[in-house]
């Protein structure tokens, strides 16, 4: 019985860790909008207005999703700027350095 319970608990934890995180991206020009859903497994590179003309990022709630946005691309060994946005927040991205990549996970 203990093995079965442990297996179910492990499956639940893996399921929670890989649940999709929605990120809503708003550009500074009229009509610039994109929604992405990540599986929480890795860093994702971005381009277009997400990289060059970003005004706001929203990680809709409820929940405990957390995203980090980077001015460097995935696997870039050099330091860059990082920005955070959590579930339920509207994050002002006007002052952010151009975003090159991001990753999200459930805390």
C-alpha positions in Angstrom: 0.0 0.0 0.0 2.9 2.4 0.8 4.4 1.9 -2.6 1.1 2.7 -4.3 0.7 5.9 -2.3 4.3 7.0 -3.0 3.8 6.4 -6.7 0.6 8.6 -6.8 2.4 11.3 -4.8 5.3 11.3 -7.2 3.0 11.4 -10.2 1.1 14.4 -8.7 4.3 16.3 -8.2 5.5 15.7 -11.8 2.1 16.7 -13.1 2.2 20.0 -11.1 5.7 20.8 -12.3 4.9 20.4 -16.0 1.5 22.2 -16.0 1.4 24.9 -18.7 2.1 28.5 -17.7 0.3 31.1 -19.7 2.2 34.3 -20.6 0.4 37.2 -22.2 2.7 39.6 -24.1 1.6 43.2 -25.0 3.6 45.3 -27.4 3.8 49.0 -27.4 2.2 49.4 -30.8 -1.6 49.0 -31.2 -2.6 45.4 -31.7 0.6 43.8 -30.7 -0.4 40.9 -28.5 0.7 37.3 -28.2 -0.1 34.5 -25.8 2.3 31.7 -25.1 2.0 28.5 -23.0 5.1 26.9 -21.6 5.3 23.4 -20.2 7.9 24.4 -17.6 10.6 22.1 -18.9 13.1 24.6 -20.3 14.1 28.0 -21.4 12.4 29.5 -24.5 14.0 32.0 -26.9 11.7 34.8 -28.2 11.8 37.3 -31.1 9.7 39.9 -32.9 8.0 42.5 -30.8 8.5 40.3 -27.7 12.2 41.1 -28.1 12.1 44.7 -29.4 8.9 46.5 -28.5 7.5 45.0 -25.3 5.4 47.1 -22.9 3.6 44.7 -20.6 3.7 41.0 -19.5 0.9 39.3 -17.7 1.1 35.9 -16.0 -2.6 35.3 -15.2 -3.7 33.9 -11.9 -4.7 32.2 -9.8 -1.8 29.9 -9.0 1.8 29.9 -8.1 3.3 30.2 -11.6 6.6 32.2 -11.8 8.4 33.4 -14.8 11.9 34.8 -15.3 12.7 36.9 -18.4 16.3 37.2 -19.7 18.0 39.8 -21.9 20.3 36.9 -23.1 19.2 33.9 -25.2 18.9 30.4 -23.7 22.2 28.8 -22.7 24.1 32.1 -23.1 27.0 31.9 -20.6 27.3 35.7 -20.2 25.4 37.7 -17.5 22.5 39.7 -18.6 19.5 41.4 -17.1 16.7 39.3 -15.5 13.1 40.3 -14.7 10.4 38.4 -12.7 6.7 38.2 -13.1 4.4 35.9 -11.0 0.8 34.6 -11.3 -1.7 37.4 -10.9 0.7 40.2 -11.8 0.8 42.7 -14.7 4.4 43.5 -15.1 5.5 46.8 -16.8 8.1 45.9 -19.3 8.7 49.3 -20.8 12.0 49.7 -18.9 13.2 46.2 -19.5 16.2 45.5 -21.7 15.1 43.7 -24.8 13.9 40.2 -23.8 15.7 37.3 -25.6 14.3 34.4 -23.6 12.2 33.3 -20.7 11.3 30.3 -18.5 8.4 29.6 -16.2 7.6 27.1 -13.6 5.1 26.4 -10.8 6.4 27.1 -7.3 
